[in-house]
Each structure stands twice: as C-alpha cells, then as structure tokens.
Amino acid sequence: MLVVGGGPAGTAAAASKLGADTIVVERYGHLGGMSTGGFVVYIERMTDWTGRQDIAGFANEILDRMPKEGVLGPP
C-alpha cells in the first residue's frame, strides 16, 4: 500500500493497515501535517458542536485502539 501524504489522514490510513506492507511518502521532514508543523495543539474529535460524530473513517480505527486516557476532548 502506498500512502501519499503524512498528515492526519495519511498517517491514520497507514497505521490502520497493520500487517500490510505500507510506505508513507511525505514531502516535509515530519508527520502530522499542520497538526505538528503548524503547532496546532488540539484536533477536534470528528464531531459536531454537540458531540455527535459526523466524520468517520480510518482515524476511527486509531482512536478506538488508543486507551481512553490518551484521547483528549469531549467524550
């Protein structure tokens, strides 16, 4: 699997394919896109303002694997 871009979506896509041969191609010297390079300190948990999830996908697999204390934001 080839993932082009190591931002939040690319990193989540690559990590969700555990066991697969995966290569991530990123043009900058770090993963995370503007989350790390732009010093963004909080990424919303893919919900609307009431807490109802409105974005889903590969990142859900990552969040589901994290311990609850490792996830910041509203429940």
C-alpha positions as CSV (number, residue, x, y, z in Angstrom):
1,M,0.0,0.0,0.0
2,L,1.3,3.5,-0.9
3,V,0.1,6.4,1.2
4,V,1.0,9.8,-0.3
5,G,1.0,12.5,2.5
6,G,1.8,12.0,6.1
7,G,-0.8,14.4,7.5
8,P,-3.5,13.2,10.0
9,A,-5.5,11.3,7.3
10,G,-2.4,9.7,5.7
11,T,-0.9,8.7,9.0
12,A,-4.2,7.2,10.1
13,A,-4.6,5.3,6.8
14,A,-1.1,3.9,7.0
15,A,-1.5,2.8,10.7
16,S,-4.9,1.2,10.1
17,K,-3.4,-1.3,7.7
18,L,-1.3,-3.1,10.3
19,G,0.3,-6.2,8.8
20,A,0.2,-4.8,5.3
21,D,3.4,-3.6,3.5
22,T,2.9,0.1,3.6
23,I,5.0,3.1,2.5
24,V,4.2,6.6,3.5
25,V,5.6,9.4,1.3
26,E,5.8,12.8,2.9
27,R,7.4,15.9,1.4
28,Y,8.3,17.6,4.7
29,G,10.5,16.3,7.5
30,H,7.7,15.3,9.9
31,L,4.4,13.5,10.0
32,G,1.2,15.1,11.1
33,G,0.8,17.9,8.6
34,M,-0.3,21.2,10.1
35,S,-1.1,19.4,13.3
36,T,2.6,19.3,14.0
37,G,4.3,21.7,11.6
38,G,1.7,24.4,12.2
39,F,1.7,24.0,16.0
40,V,-1.9,23.1,16.2
41,V,-2.3,21.8,19.8
42,Y,-5.8,20.3,19.5
43,I,-7.6,18.4,16.8
44,E,-11.4,18.1,17.2
45,R,-12.6,14.5,17.7
46,M,-14.5,14.5,14.4
47,T,-17.8,15.7,16.0
48,D,-20.2,18.5,15.6
49,W,-20.6,21.0,18.4
50,T,-23.0,18.8,20.4
51,G,-20.6,15.8,20.4
52,R,-22.3,13.7,17.7
53,Q,-19.8,12.2,15.4
54,D,-20.1,13.5,11.9
55,I,-16.7,12.5,10.3
56,A,-15.6,8.8,10.2
57,G,-13.0,6.7,8.5
58,F,-9.5,5.4,9.1
59,A,-9.0,7.7,12.1
60,N,-11.7,5.9,14.0
61,E,-9.5,2.8,14.0
62,I,-6.7,4.7,15.6
63,L,-8.9,6.4,18.2
64,D,-10.5,3.0,19.0
65,R,-7.1,1.5,19.7
66,M,-6.0,4.3,22.0
67,P,-6.5,4.0,25.7
68,K,-9.3,6.3,26.8
69,E,-6.9,8.4,28.9
70,G,-4.9,9.0,25.7
71,V,-7.7,10.8,23.9
72,L,-8.3,14.5,24.6
73,G,-11.6,16.3,24.1
74,P,-15.3,15.7,24.9
75,P,-16.4,12.1,25.4
